Amino acid sequence: MTKLKLDLHDVYNRSDRIDEALRSVMAEAVRIHATEVEIIPGKGSGQLKKRVLRYLAQRDVRDLYHRVEKDADNHGRIFVHFRWK
């Protein structure tokens, strides 16, 4: 069971780096058949979390994973779950 983690705290104010980091972690998850990616946009104003969720909602990205889970105990975390055949 392979899990990946992406902490966006270091690039929260760099729009191009955010998209690059998200594309990279999703590509790596597909490559290694990860079961889960934990994305940490942090709590802040919530804008970065909304951006991550918008990214994950894109049709070509949505086709890659099984489901998205927002951590009920920590609003600064998002889990992307994969199911491989």
KEGUKE-945213 format. One line per field, with one value per residue (C-alpha): x, y, z; residue in one letter; residue number from 0. Coordinates in steps of 0.2 Angstrom, whole numbers. Each point is the difference from the previous one (the first is absolute). Layout:
% residues N
east: (X_...) $
north: (Y_...) $
up: (Z_...) $
residu: (a_...) $
num: (NUM_...) $
***
This chain:
% residues 85
east: (0_9_-5_7_0_0_2_-4_6_16_-9_-16_3_7_-14_11_9_-17_-6_17_0_-18_4_16_-7_-15_11_11_-15_-6_18_3_-19_-1_-15_-1_7_-1_-1_3_-5_-1_-14_3_-14_-6_5_14_-12_-13_13_6_-18_-3_16_-6_-18_7_-6_17_6_-16_2_16_-6_-15_-5_5_-2_1_7_-14_12_13_-7_17_2_-8_2_-1_-4_4_-6_10_-6) $
north: (0_15_18_16_17_18_15_16_12_4_5_7_17_-7_-4_-8_-11_-6_-7_-8_-8_-7_-6_-8_-9_-7_-6_-9_-8_-7_-6_-9_-5_9_-3_17_18_11_19_13_17_6_9_18_9_-16_7_-12_-15_6_1_-17_-7_10_-9_-17_3_3_-15_-6_0_-7_-15_-5_-3_-9_13_16_1_16_-3_3_2_11_12_3_-18_-8_-19_-6_-19_-11_-17_-10_-15) $
up: (0_-6_6_-7_9_-7_12_-9_14_-9_-17_6_-8_-16_-12_-13_13_8_-17_-3_17_-2_-18_6_15_-10_-13_12_9_-17_-4_16_2_17_11_7_-2_15_-6_14_-6_18_9_-4_-9_-9_-17_-3_5_-12_-14_3_0_-17_-7_6_-8_-17_-11_-6_18_7_-11_9_17_9_13_10_19_10_17_13_14_-9_-13_-7_-8_-15_-4_-18_0_-15_-5_-12_-10) $
residu: (m_t_k_l_k_l_d_l_h_d_v_y_n_r_s_d_r_i_d_e_a_l_r_s_v_m_a_e_a_v_r_i_h_a_t_e_v_e_i_i_p_g_k_g_s_g_q_l_k_k_r_v_l_r_y_l_a_q_r_d_v_r_d_l_y_h_r_v_e_k_d_a_d_n_h_g_r_i_f_v_h_f_r_w_k) $
num: (0_1_2_3_4_5_6_7_8_9_10_11_12_13_14_15_16_17_18_19_20_21_22_23_24_25_26_27_28_29_30_31_32_33_34_35_36_37_38_39_40_41_42_43_44_45_46_47_48_49_50_51_52_53_54_55_56_57_58_59_60_61_62_63_64_65_66_67_68_69_70_71_72_73_74_75_76_77_78_79_80_81_82_83_84) $
***
